[in-house]
């Protein structure tokens, strides 16, 4: 048997985390809920990726689009979107630049400069088995990183009548990871964490 030194693997994970964390943001959304019992305020959270140093951020559309209804309640359009930056105690009000339900993407803007934009890679070049790391804010635990591999590419998944062609990974993904970065071993974004399946 040969001993395997995990120092290189650990060093890769540390380097990727240090590169990517400043480019990932936390998103807090507030909205109104109307029901037969009156009106209340709800909150949701997610993640986003900095696109430019002057405050453009990409996330999932479903993170910021809270509108839905049933026979019991109506969830109104978001009344506020706050952005939390890595190692910054201040929250920044975001405006919606654009949304697309088909790709489940949205672009936000905050009035802040000097940000660290993420490096984007060509997702068509990824391979099954490749190292990946998911970075985001799952379950309210800000700036968490999980690692795994690319389990499949072009995985067809249907959700709410739309078929998505996705990268499948075994890196742990939970509520709040939506909109966060899936990155390769160079710390380059190859995808945006969008959904999870639980058995």
N, C-alpha and C positions, 0 to 999 in steps of 0.2 A: 504493500500500500504506500501511496505517496501522500505526504501532508500537503494540504492546500492552504496557502497563506491568503487570508481574507483582507489583508491591509489594503490591497489595490481596490477591492470592491468598496471597502469603507471609505477610502480616500476619494473615490469617484462620487459616492453619495454626499459626502461633506462638501466637496467642491461644487456639485450641482445645486445643493441647497443654498449655499452662500451666494451663488450667482443669481438664482431665480427668486428667492424670497423678497428682495427689494422691488421686484416687478409684479408682485401679486398683491391684490387689495382685498379687504373685507367689505362687504356691501350689506347695509341694513335698510330694509324697506318698511315703511309704515303705510297702512291703508285702513279704510273704514269698513266695518261690517254692519250691515243693517239686517235686522230680523224682527219678528213679532215682539221681541223683548226690548227693542230699542236699538240704539247705535253704540258700537264699541270700536276700539282701536286694536288692530292686529299688527303683528310684526313678523317679518321673514328675513332670512339672512342667506347670503351666498358669497361667491368669490368673483374676482375679475382679474384681468391681465392688462397692465399698462402698455399702451401702444406707442405713445409718444411722450417726450419730456415735458410737453405743455398741457398734459392733462386728459388726453383721450384714452378711454378704457373700454375694453370689450368684455362682455359677459354673456350669459344665456338670456334669451328673451324671457323665459319662464321665471327667472329670478326677479325681474322687475315688473312683469305683467301679472298683477294679482287678480285681475277681474275674473269672476266666476259667479255662478248663481245656482240655486236649487229652489225647491218649493219652501225651504225653511229659512234661507238667508240669501243675501246678495253681498258679494265682496266688491267694493268699489275700486276704481283706478288708484294707483299709488299716490299718496299725498306727500310723500317725502322719500328721498333716496340719499343716504349718507355713505360716504366712502371713508374707510380707515386705511391709512398707509402703514407700511412696515416701519417699526421704530419711530412712530409719530403719534403723540397722544391726542392730537387735534382731529376732529371729524370734518369732512368737507362735503358741502351740499353739491349734489350732482344733477345735471340736466340731461334729458334723453335726446341724443342726436338722431338716432334712427333705430328701428327694430325690424326684424324679419321673422315671422312665425315659422316659415318653411324650413329655414336653417337653424331656428332657435337661437338666433344671435341678436345682440343689442349693443349699441355703442353709446357710452356715456361721456360726459365732459365735466371736469372740475376746474375751478380757477386756481391753478397751482402750476408752477414751473419747476424745473430742476429734477423732474422725476426720472426714474431708471426704466426705460422701455425694455420689454422682453425681446430676445432675439428669436425670430421665427425661422423654422426649418421647412423643408419640402416634405410634407407628410406622405407623398406618393412614394418616397424612397425608403420608408420604414420596412422592417422585416419582422416576421413572426419570431419570437424569442428574444428580441432586442430589449435591453434594459430600459425601463422607464420609471419616472417618479411623478406622482401626483401631488400638487401643491395647492392648498386652499384652506378653508375654514370649516371643517366638518363638525357638526353637532356643537357649534359655538366655541370650538377649540381653535382659536386663531392661529394661523400660520403653521399648520401641521403638514408634515411631509410623509408620504408612504411610497414604498417602492415595489416594483414587480417587473413583469415582462409584457411585451405585446403578445396577447393570446391569439388574436386573429385580426385580419384587416378586411375592410369592406364587409363587415358583419351587418346583414340586413335586419333591422329591428323596426317593427311597426308600433307607433304610439299615437293614440288619439287620431287615427285615420291617416297619419303621415308615416311613410317609410323612410327611415334614416339609414345611411351607409356609414358605419362607425368603425372606429378602432376599438377592439376589445382588449381590456387589460385585467390582470389579476391584482393590480395595486388596489389597496383598500379605498373605496369611495363611499361616502355617506352624505346625508342631507347637509347642505352647506358647502360641499365641494363643487356644486354646480357653478360653472363659469370660471373655475380655476384652471390652472395650467397642467397639461400632461407634457412632460419634457423628456428629451433623450439624454444620453450620457454626456453630451456637450452642454447641457443646460439650455437647449433650444426647444421652443414650443413646437410640438408636433400635433397637438390637438387640444380641445377644450372639453373638460369633464362635464358631461351632460346628463347621464342617467345611470341608475344602478338597477340590478335585478337581485331580488332576495327570494330564496326558496322557503 
